[in-house]
């Protein structure tokens, strides 16, 4: 296996990319933190029962603490009446997942519209309207830690969001009348609703597809500076 293939495989699948455990992959760091903060399995990203509401089976908390699980978050997720916004760790976890998606797009797809390209290339989300909404969510959460994204130049990326943990039928539910960017308008019927668990599942799907391609040696960088740029921008030495 050539050096380039090995490097990309390590970047996608390994936290530490050298034997000395000094150089770390930003992609895997983001992934591991996203899973931990979202109460997901550290190694697989699976949601366990956290997104399966109505399951009252006893969860073995003590055996999972060492794996990075957050018991309090798990118990919070089991409540079918919970809506998003009451648990800071979930907000942080979702932000990490959206940054991960952006990172995948920037490194392997395109410098422009990185999130759209990552979704097209590695996930099953092909609808541009949904892609625009996910991009807008990343913008408002990562830039302002908020849930409104005003964009007068692109109405498809202008949203007021409500994030839910209620196991909705749809990942994204668009309002009949979209929000017009008026901050004085408090009409909740204009909110775009996002099922957080389904969105995280979709980003996990994108990562799993990326991982399979890396292990098969089928990935290529889209960075102008190739490996040198990858190591300088997307890895951290400690």
MIDOSE-1310 file (N, C-alpha, C; in nm, 2 decimals, decimal comma, always signed):
residues 238
xxxx	+0,09/-0,12/+0,00/+0,00/+0,00/+0,00/+0,09/+0,12/+0,00; +0,06/+0,22/-0,09/+0,15/+0,34/-0,10/+0,13/+0,43/+0,02; +0,22/+0,53/+0,03/+0,22/+0,62/+0,15/+0,10/+0,70/+0,15; +0,05/+0,75/+0,04/-0,07/+0,83/+0,03/-0,19/+0,76/+0,09
xxxx	-0,21/+0,64/+0,04/-0,33/+0,56/+0,09/-0,32/+0,53/+0,23; -0,20/+0,50/+0,29/-0,19/+0,48/+0,43/-0,21/+0,60/+0,51; -0,17/+0,71/+0,46/-0,18/+0,84/+0,53/-0,33/+0,88/+0,54; -0,41/+0,86/+0,43/-0,55/+0,90/+0,43/-0,63/+0,80/+0,52
xxxx	-0,59/+0,67/+0,52/-0,65/+0,58/+0,60/-0,63/+0,61/+0,75; -0,51/+0,65/+0,78/-0,48/+0,69/+0,92/-0,56/+0,81/+0,96; -0,56/+0,91/+0,87/-0,63/+1,03/+0,90/-0,78/+1,01/+0,93; -0,84/+0,92/+0,86/-0,98/+0,90/+0,87/-1,02/+0,80/+0,99
xxxx	-0,93/+0,71/+1,02/-0,96/+0,61/+1,12/-0,89/+0,61/+1,25; -0,78/+0,68/+1,26/-0,69/+0,68/+1,38/-0,68/+0,82/+1,44; -0,70/+0,82/+1,58/-0,68/+0,94/+1,65/-0,54/+0,99/+1,64; -0,44/+0,90/+1,67/-0,30/+0,93/+1,67/-0,24/+0,87/+1,54
xxxx	-0,17/+0,95/+1,46/-0,13/+0,91/+1,33/+0,02/+0,88/+1,33; +0,09/+0,87/+1,45/+0,23/+0,83/+1,45/+0,25/+0,74/+1,58; +0,36/+0,67/+1,58/+0,38/+0,58/+1,69/+0,41/+0,65/+1,82; +0,46/+0,77/+1,81/+0,49/+0,85/+1,93/+0,36/+0,91/+1,99
xxxx	+0,25/+0,90/+1,92/+0,12/+0,95/+1,97/+0,13/+1,10/+1,99; +0,19/+1,17/+1,90/+0,19/+1,32/+1,91/+0,10/+1,39/+1,81; +0,10/+1,33/+1,68/+0,02/+1,40/+1,58/-0,12/+1,34/+1,58; -0,22/+1,42/+1,59/-0,36/+1,38/+1,60/-0,44/+1,42/+1,48
xxxx	-0,53/+1,34/+1,43/-0,62/+1,37/+1,32/-0,73/+1,46/+1,37; -0,75/+1,58/+1,32/-0,86/+1,66/+1,36/-1,00/+1,60/+1,33; -1,00/+1,52/+1,22/-1,13/+1,45/+1,18/-1,17/+1,36/+1,29; -1,08/+1,27/+1,34/-1,11/+1,17/+1,44/-1,13/+1,24/+1,57
xxxx	-1,06/+1,34/+1,60/-1,09/+1,42/+1,73/-1,23/+1,47/+1,73; -1,27/+1,53/+1,62/-1,41/+1,58/+1,61/-1,51/+1,47/+1,62; -1,48/+1,36/+1,56/-1,58/+1,25/+1,56/-1,59/+1,19/+1,70; -1,48/+1,17/+1,77/-1,48/+1,11/+1,90/-1,55/+1,20/+2,00
xxxx	-1,53/+1,33/+1,99/-1,59/+1,43/+2,08/-1,74/+1,44/+2,05; -1,78/+1,44/+1,92/-1,92/+1,44/+1,88/-1,99/+1,32/+1,94; -1,93/+1,20/+1,93/-2,00/+1,09/+1,99/-2,01/+1,09/+2,14; -1,90/+1,14/+2,21/-1,91/+1,14/+2,35/-2,01/+1,24/+2,40
xxxx	-2,01/+1,36/+2,34/-2,11/+1,46/+2,39/-2,25/+1,43/+2,35; -2,27/+1,35/+2,25/-2,41/+1,31/+2,21/-2,45/+1,18/+2,28; -2,37/+1,12/+2,36/-2,41/+1,00/+2,44/-2,41/+0,88/+2,35; -2,33/+0,88/+2,24/-2,33/+0,77/+2,15/-2,21/+0,67/+2,18
xxxx	-2,21/+0,56/+2,12/-2,11/+0,46/+2,14/-1,98/+0,52/+2,08; -1,87/+0,52/+2,16/-1,75/+0,58/+2,13/-1,68/+0,52/+2,00; -1,70/+0,39/+1,99/-1,63/+0,32/+1,88/-1,72/+0,30/+1,75; -1,85/+0,29/+1,77/-1,93/+0,27/+1,65/-2,02/+0,39/+1,61
xxxx	-2,05/+0,48/+1,71/-2,13/+0,59/+1,68/-2,28/+0,55/+1,68; -2,31/+0,43/+1,72/-2,45/+0,39/+1,72/-2,52/+0,46/+1,85; -2,65/+0,48/+1,83/-2,72/+0,56/+1,93/-2,76/+0,48/+2,06; -2,73/+0,35/+2,06/-2,78/+0,26/+2,17/-2,93/+0,28/+2,18
xxxx	-2,99/+0,29/+2,30/-3,13/+0,32/+2,32/-3,16/+0,46/+2,32; -3,06/+0,55/+2,31/-3,08/+0,69/+2,34/-3,18/+0,75/+2,24; -3,19/+0,70/+2,12/-3,29/+0,75/+2,02/-3,40/+0,65/+2,00; -3,42/+0,56/+2,09/-3,53/+0,46/+2,09/-3,62/+0,49/+2,21
xxxx	-3,71/+0,57/+2,19/-3,79/+0,62/+2,30/-3,89/+0,51/+2,34; -3,93/+0,51/+2,47/-4,02/+0,42/+2,52/-3,95/+0,29/+2,57; -3,82/+0,28/+2,56/-3,75/+0,16/+2,60/-3,71/+0,19/+2,75; -3,77/+0,11/+2,84/-3,74/+0,14/+2,98/-3,65/+0,03/+3,04
xxxx	-3,57/-0,04/+2,96/-3,48/-0,14/+3,01/-3,37/-0,07/+3,09; -3,32/-0,13/+3,19/-3,22/-0,08/+3,28/-3,09/-0,07/+3,20; -3,03/+0,05/+3,21/-2,91/+0,07/+3,14/-2,79/+0,06/+3,23; -2,69/-0,02/+3,20/-2,58/-0,05/+3,28/-2,48/+0,07/+3,28
xxxx	-2,50/+0,17/+3,36/-2,43/+0,29/+3,36/-2,28/+0,27/+3,39; -2,26/+0,20/+3,50/-2,12/+0,18/+3,55/-2,03/+0,12/+3,45; -2,08/+0,02/+3,38/-1,99/-0,05/+3,28/-1,96/+0,04/+3,16; -2,03/+0,15/+3,14/-2,01/+0,23/+3,02/-1,93/+0,36/+3,05
xxxx	-1,92/+0,40/+3,18/-1,85/+0,52/+3,21/-1,71/+0,53/+3,15; -1,64/+0,42/+3,16/-1,50/+0,42/+3,11/-1,49/+0,44/+2,96; -1,60/+0,42/+2,89/-1,60/+0,43/+2,74/-1,64/+0,57/+2,69; -1,66/+0,66/+2,79/-1,69/+0,80/+2,74/-1,84/+0,83/+2,74
xxxx	-1,93/+0,74/+2,78/-2,07/+0,77/+2,78/-2,10/+0,87/+2,89; -2,21/+0,94/+2,87/-2,26/+1,04/+2,97/-2,39/+0,99/+3,02; -2,40/+0,93/+3,14/-2,52/+0,87/+3,19/-2,64/+0,97/+3,20; -2,61/+1,09/+3,25/-2,71/+1,19/+3,26/-2,77/+1,22/+3,13
xxxx	-2,69/+1,23/+3,03/-2,74/+1,26/+2,89/-2,83/+1,14/+2,84; -2,79/+1,02/+2,87/-2,87/+0,91/+2,83/-3,01/+0,91/+2,89; -3,01/+0,94/+3,02/-3,14/+0,94/+3,09/-3,22/+1,05/+3,04; -3,16/+1,17/+3,00/-3,24/+1,28/+2,94/-3,30/+1,24/+2,81
xxxx	-3,22/+1,17/+2,73/-3,27/+1,13/+2,60/-3,38/+1,03/+2,60; -3,39/+0,95/+2,71/-3,50/+0,85/+2,72/-3,64/+0,92/+2,74; -3,64/+1,04/+2,78/-3,77/+1,11/+2,81/-3,83/+1,15/+2,68; -3,94/+1,09/+2,64/-4,00/+1,11/+2,51/-4,06/+1,25/+2,49
xxxx	-4,07/+1,33/+2,61/-4,13/+1,46/+2,60/-4,02/+1,57/+2,59; -3,90/+1,53/+2,59/-3,79/+1,62/+2,58/-3,79/+1,69/+2,45; -3,77/+1,83/+2,45/-3,74/+1,90/+2,33/-3,60/+1,95/+2,34; -3,54/+1,98/+2,23/-3,40/+2,03/+2,23/-3,38/+2,16/+2,30
xxxx	-3,26/+2,18/+2,36/-3,23/+2,31/+2,42/-3,22/+2,30/+2,57; -3,24/+2,19/+2,63/-3,22/+2,18/+2,78/-3,09/+2,11/+2,82; -3,02/+2,07/+2,73/-2,89/+2,00/+2,76/-2,78/+2,05/+2,67; -2,69/+2,12/+2,74/-2,58/+2,18/+2,67/-2,49/+2,08/+2,60
xxxx	-2,48/+1,96/+2,65/-2,39/+1,86/+2,59/-2,44/+1,82/+2,45; -2,57/+1,82/+2,44/-2,63/+1,78/+2,31/-2,60/+1,89/+2,20; -2,61/+2,02/+2,25/-2,58/+2,13/+2,16/-2,43/+2,11/+2,11; -2,34/+2,09/+2,20/-2,20/+2,08/+2,17/-2,18/+1,95/+2,08
xxxx	-2,25/+1,84/+2,11/-2,23/+1,73/+2,03/-2,28/+1,75/+1,88; -2,39/+1,81/+1,87/-2,44/+1,84/+1,73/-2,35/+1,93/+1,66; -2,30/+2,03/+1,73/-2,20/+2,13/+1,66/-2,08/+2,05/+1,61; -2,03/+1,96/+1,70/-1,91/+1,88/+1,65/-1,95/+1,79/+1,53
xxxx	-2,06/+1,74/+1,53/-2,10/+1,66/+1,41/-2,11/+1,74/+1,28; -2,16/+1,86/+1,30/-2,17/+1,95/+1,18/-2,04/+2,00/+1,13; -1,95/+2,03/+1,23/-1,81/+2,06/+1,19/-1,74/+1,95/+1,12; -1,76/+1,83/+1,18/-1,71/+1,71/+1,11/-1,75/+1,69/+0,97
xxxx	-1,88/+1,72/+0,94/-1,93/+1,71/+0,80/-1,87/+1,82/+0,72; -1,85/+1,94/+0,77/-1,78/+2,04/+0,70/-1,64/+2,01/+0,67; -1,57/+1,95/+0,76/-1,43/+1,90/+0,75/-1,42/+1,80/+0,64; -1,51/+1,70/+0,64/-1,50/+1,60/+0,54/-1,52/+1,66/+0,40
xxxx	-1,61/+1,75/+0,38/-1,63/+1,81/+0,26/-1,51/+1,89/+0,21; -1,45/+1,97/+0,30/-1,33/+2,05/+0,27/-1,21/+1,97/+0,23; -1,19/+1,85/+0,29/-1,07/+1,77/+0,27/-1,09/+1,68/+0,14; -1,21/+1,63/+0,13/-1,22/+1,52/+0,02/-1,32/+1,56/-0,09
xxxx	-1,39/+1,67/-0,08/-1,49/+1,70/-0,18/-1,47/+1,83/-0,26; -1,48/+1,94/-0,19/-1,47/+2,07/-0,26/-1,45/+2,18/-0,16; -1,37/+2,29/-0,20/-1,35/+2,40/-0,11/-1,48/+2,49/-0,10; -1,57/+2,48/-0,21/-1,69/+2,55/-0,21/-1,81/+2,45/-0,18
xxxx	-1,90/+2,50/-0,10/-2,02/+2,42/-0,06/-1,98/+2,28/-0,01; -1,89/+2,29/+0,09/-1,83/+2,17/+0,14/-1,93/+2,07/+0,20; -2,02/+2,13/+0,28/-2,12/+2,05/+0,34/-2,21/+1,98/+0,24; -2,26/+2,06/+0,14/-2,34/+2,00/+0,03/-2,27/+1,89/-0,04
xxxx	-2,14/+1,91/-0,07/-2,06/+1,81/-0,14/-2,04/+1,68/-0,06; -2,02/+1,70/+0,07/-2,00/+1,59/+0,16/-2,13/+1,50/+0,17; -2,24/+1,57/+0,18/-2,37/+1,50/+0,18/-2,40/+1,42/+0,05; -2,37/+1,49/-0,06/-2,39/+1,42/-0,19/-2,30/+1,30/-0,21
xxxx	-2,17/+1,32/-0,16/-2,07/+1,21/-0,19/-2,08/+1,09/-0,10; -2,12/+1,12/+0,03/-2,10/+1,02/+0,13/-2,23/+0,98/+0,20; -2,34/+1,06/+0,19/-2,46/+1,03/+0,26/-2,58/+1,00/+0,16; -2,70/+0,98/+0,22/-2,81/+0,95/+0,13/-2,90/+1,08/+0,12
xxxx	-2,85/+1,19/+0,17/-2,92/+1,32/+0,16/-2,89/+1,39/+0,03; -2,97/+1,38/-0,07/-2,94/+1,44/-0,20/-3,03/+1,56/-0,23; -3,13/+1,58/-0,15/-3,22/+1,69/-0,17/-3,15/+1,82/-0,14; -3,14/+1,92/-0,23/-3,07/+2,04/-0,21/-3,14/+2,13/-0,10
xxxx	-3,27/+2,12/-0,09/-3,34/+2,20/+0,01/-3,30/+2,15/+0,15; -3,28/+2,02/+0,17/-3,24/+1,97/+0,30/-3,09/+2,00/+0,32; -3,01/+1,99/+0,22/-2,87/+2,03/+0,23/-2,85/+2,17/+0,27; -2,93/+2,26/+0,21/-2,93/+2,40/+0,25/-2,96/+2,42/+0,40
xxxx	-3,06/+2,35/+0,44/-3,11/+2,36/+0,58/-3,00/+2,32/+0,68; -2,93/+2,21/+0,64/-2,82/+2,16/+0,73/-2,71/+2,25/+0,73; -2,68/+2,31/+0,61/-2,57/+2,41/+0,61/-2,61/+2,53/+0,69; -2,73/+2,58/+0,69/-2,78/+2,69/+0,77/-2,77/+2,66/+0,91
xxxx	-2,81/+2,54/+0,95/-2,80/+2,50/+1,09/-2,65/+2,51/+1,14; -2,56/+2,45/+1,06/-2,42/+2,46/+1,10/-2,38/+2,61/+1,12; -2,42/+2,69/+1,03/-2,38/+2,84/+1,04/-2,43/+2,90/+1,17; -2,55/+2,88/+1,20/-2,61/+2,95/+1,32/-2,56/+2,89/+1,45
xxxx	-2,54/+2,76/+1,45/-2,49/+2,70/+1,57/-2,34/+2,73/+1,59; -2,26/+2,71/+1,49/-2,12/+2,72/+1,50/-2,07/+2,87/+1,51; -2,14/+2,96/+1,45/-2,10/+3,10/+1,45/-2,16/+3,18/+1,57; -2,29/+3,15/+1,60/-2,36/+3,23/+1,70/-2,41/+3,15/+1,82
xxxx	-2,39/+3,01/+1,82/-2,45/+2,93/+1,92/-2,60/+2,95/+1,93; -2,66/+2,98/+1,82/-2,80/+3,01/+1,81/-2,88/+2,93/+1,71; -3,01/+2,96/+1,69/-3,09/+2,88/+1,60/-3,16/+2,96/+1,49; -3,11/+3,08/+1,46/-3,16/+3,15/+1,35/-3,05/+3,18/+1,25
xxxx	-3,07/+3,16/+1,12/-2,97/+3,20/+1,02/-3,04/+3,28/+0,92; -3,00/+3,41/+0,92/-3,05/+3,51/+0,82/-2,97/+3,51/+0,70; -3,02/+3,50/+0,58/-2,95/+3,50/+0,46/-3,04/+3,57/+0,35; -3,02/+3,70/+0,33/-3,11/+3,77/+0,23/-3,08/+3,73/+0,09
xxxx	-2,96/+3,68/+0,07/-2,92/+3,64/-0,07/-2,96/+3,50/-0,11; -2,99/+3,42/-0,01/-3,03/+3,28/-0,04/-3,14/+3,24/+0,05; -3,26/+3,25/+0,01/-3,38/+3,21/+0,10/-3,38/+3,07/+0,14; -3,32/+2,98/+0,07/-3,31/+2,84/+0,11/-3,22/+2,82/+0,23
xxxx	-3,14/+2,91/+0,26/-3,05/+2,90/+0,37/-3,09/+3,00/+0,49; -3,21/+3,05/+0,48/-3,26/+3,14/+0,58/-3,37/+3,06/+0,66; -3,33/+3,04/+0,79/-3,42/+2,95/+0,87/-3,42/+3,00/+1,02; -3,53/+2,97/+1,08/-3,55/+2,97/+1,23/-3,57/+2,83/+1,26
xxxx	-3,48/+2,77/+1,35/-3,49/+2,63/+1,37/-3,55/+2,59/+1,51; -3,62/+2,48/+1,51/-3,66/+2,41/+1,63/-3,60/+2,27/+1,63; -3,52/+2,24/+1,72/-3,45/+2,10/+1,73/-3,52/+2,01/+1,83; -3,55/+1,89/+1,78/-3,64/+1,80/+1,86/-3,57/+1,67/+1,89
xxxx	-3,61/+1,61/+2,00/-3,56/+1,47/+2,03/-3,68/+1,38/+2,04; -3,78/+1,40/+1,96/-3,90/+1,32/+1,98/-3,92/+1,21/+1,88; -3,82/+1,17/+1,82/-3,82/+1,06/+1,72/-3,93/+1,09/+1,61; -3,91/+1,20/+1,54/-4,00/+1,24/+1,44/-4,00/+1,15/+1,32
xxxx	-4,10/+1,15/+1,24/-4,11/+1,07/+1,11/-4,01/+1,12/+1,01; -3,99/+1,26/+1,00/-3,90/+1,32/+0,91/-3,78/+1,37/+0,98; -3,67/+1,37/+0,91/-3,55/+1,43/+0,97/-3,56/+1,58/+0,97; -3,61/+1,64/+0,86/-3,63/+1,78/+0,85/-3,78/+1,81/+0,81
xxxx	-3,85/+1,89/+0,88/-3,99/+1,93/+0,85/-3,99/+2,08/+0,82; -4,02/+2,11/+0,70/-4,02/+2,25/+0,66/-4,16/+2,31/+0,69; -4,16/+2,44/+0,73/-4,29/+2,51/+0,75/-4,36/+2,54/+0,62; -4,49/+2,55/+0,63/-4,57/+2,59/+0,51/-4,53/+2,73/+0,47
xxxx	-4,51/+2,82/+0,56/-4,46/+2,95/+0,53/-4,33/+2,97/+0,60; -4,23/+3,00/+0,52/-4,09/+3,01/+0,57/-4,07/+3,14/+0,64; -3,97/+3,14/+0,73/-3,93/+3,26/+0,81/-3,87/+3,35/+0,71; -3,90/+3,48/+0,73/-3,86/+3,59/+0,63/-3,74/+3,67/+0,68
xxxx	-3,68/+3,62/+0,79/-3,57/+3,70/+0,85/-3,61/+3,81/+0,94; -3,73/+3,82/+0,98/-3,78/+3,92/+1,07/-3,77/+3,87/+1,21; -3,67/+3,94/+1,29/-3,65/+3,89/+1,42/-3,76/+3,93/+1,52; -3,85/+4,01/+1,48/-3,96/+4,05/+1,57/-4,08/+3,95/+1,55
xxxx	-4,07/+3,86/+1,45/-4,18/+3,76/+1,43/-4,15/+3,64/+1,51; -4,24/+3,61/+1,61/-4,22/+3,50/+1,70/-4,31/+3,38/+1,67; -4,37/+3,38/+1,55/-4,45/+3,28/+1,50/-4,38/+3,14/+1,49; -4,40/+3,05/+1,58/-4,33/+2,92/+1,58/-4,37/+2,83/+1,46
xxxx	-4,48/+2,86/+1,39/-4,52/+2,78/+1,28/-4,42/+2,81/+1,16; -4,34/+2,91/+1,17/-4,24/+2,94/+1,06/-4,11/+2,87/+1,09; -4,10/+2,79/+1,19/-3,97/+2,72/+1,23/-3,95/+2,60/+1,14; -3,83/+2,57/+1,11/-3,79/+2,45/+1,04/-3,75/+2,35/+1,15
xxxx	-3,82/+2,24/+1,16/-3,80/+2,14/+1,26/-3,70/+2,04/+1,22; -3,60/+2,01/+1,31/-3,49/+1,91/+1,28/-3,50/+1,80/+1,39; -3,51/+1,68/+1,35/-3,49/+1,56/+1,44/-3,34/+1,54/+1,46; -3,29/+1,57/+1,58/-3,15/+1,57/+1,61/-3,09/+1,43/+1,59
xxxx	-3,16/+1,33/+1,64/-3,11/+1,19/+1,63/-3,09/+1,15/+1,48; -3,19/+1,18/+1,40/-3,19/+1,14/+1,26/-3,08/+1,21/+1,18; -3,06/+1,34/+1,22/-2,95/+1,41/+1,15/-2,82/+1,36/+1,19; -2,80/+1,33/+1,32/-2,67/+1,27/+1,36/-2,65/+1,13/+1,29
xxxx	-2,76/+1,05/+1,28/-2,75/+0,92/+1,21/-2,70/+0,94/+1,07; -2,75/+1,05/+1,00/-2,71/+1,07/+0,86/-2,56/+1,11/+0,85; -2,51/+1,19/+0,95/-2,37/+1,23/+0,95/-2,29/+1,11/+0,98; -2,33/+1,02/+1,07/-2,26/+0,90/+1,10/-2,25/+0,81/+0,98
xxxx	-2,36/+0,81/+0,90/-2,36/+0,73/+0,78/-2,26/+0,78/+0,68; -2,25/+0,92/+0,67/-2,15/+0,98/+0,59/-2,01/+0,94/+0,63; -1,98/+0,94/+0,76/-1,85/+0,90/+0,81/-1,82/+0,75/+0,78; -1,92/+0,66/+0,80/-1,90/+0,52/+0,78/-1,86/+0,50/+0,63
xxxx	-1,93/+0,56/+0,54/-1,90/+0,55/+0,40/-1,76/+0,60/+0,37; -1,72/+0,71/+0,43/-1,59/+0,77/+0,41/-1,49/+0,67/+0,46; -1,51/+0,61/+0,58/-1,42/+0,51/+0,64/-1,40/+0,39/+0,54; -1,51/+0,34/+0,49/-1,50/+0,23/+0,40/-1,41/+0,26/+0,27
xxxx	-1,43/+0,38/+0,22/-1,35/+0,42/+0,11/-1,21/+0,43/+0,14; -1,18/+0,49/+0,26/-1,04/+0,50/+0,31/-0,97/+0,36/+0,32; -1,04/+0,27/+0,38/-0,99/+0,14/+0,40/-0,97/+0,06/+0,27; -1,05/+0,10/+0,17/-1,03/+0,03/+0,04/-0,93/+0,11/-0,05
xxxx	-0,88/+0,22/+0,00/-0,78/+0,29/-0,08/-0,84/+0,37/-0,19; -0,97/+0,41/-0,18/-1,04/+0,48/-0,28/-1,06/+0,63/-0,26; -0,99/+0,69/-0,17/-1,01/+0,83/-0,14/-0,90/+0,92/-0,20; -0,94/+1,04/-0,24/-0,85/+1,14/-0,29/-0,87/+1,27/-0,23
xxxx	-0,76/+1,34/-0,21/-0,77/+1,47/-0,15/-0,81/+1,58/-0,25; -0,89/+1,68/-0,21/-0,93/+1,79/-0,30/-0,85/+1,91/-0,26; -0,75/+1,90/-0,17/-0,67/+2,01/-0,12/-0,56/+2,05/-0,23; -0,55/+2,18/-0,25/-0,45/+2,22/-0,35/-0,31/+2,18/-0,30
xxxx	-0,28/+2,19/-0,17/-0,15/+2,15/-0,12/-0,13/+2,01/-0,09; -0,23/+1,93/-0,12/-0,22/+1,78/-0,10/-0,18/+1,74/+0,04; -0,09/+1,65/+0,05/-0,06/+1,59/+0,19/+0,00/+1,70/+0,28; +0,08/+1,79/+0,22/+0,14/+1,90/+0,31/+0,03/+1,98/+0,37
xxxx	-0,07/+2,02/+0,29/-0,18/+2,10/+0,34/-0,26/+2,02/+0,44; -0,29/+1,89/+0,42/-0,36/+1,81/+0,51/-0,29/+1,81/+0,65; -0,16/+1,79/+0,65/-0,09/+1,78/+0,78/-0,09/+1,91/+0,85; -0,07/+2,02/+0,77/-0,06/+2,15/+0,83/-0,20/+2,20/+0,89
xxxx	-0,30/+2,18/+0,81/-0,43/+2,24/+0,85/-0,52/+2,15/+0,93; -0,51/+2,02/+0,91/-0,61/+1,92/+0,96/-0,55/+1,82/+1,06; -0,43/+1,84/+1,11/-0,38/+1,76/+1,22/-0,32/+1,85/+1,32; -0,31/+1,80/+1,44/-0,26/+1,88/+1,55/-0,14/+1,80/+1,62
xx	-0,03/+1,87/+1,65/+0,08/+1,80/+1,72/+0,07/+1,85/+1,87; +0,09/+1,75/+1,96/+0,10/+1,78/+2,10/+0,23/+1,74/+2,16
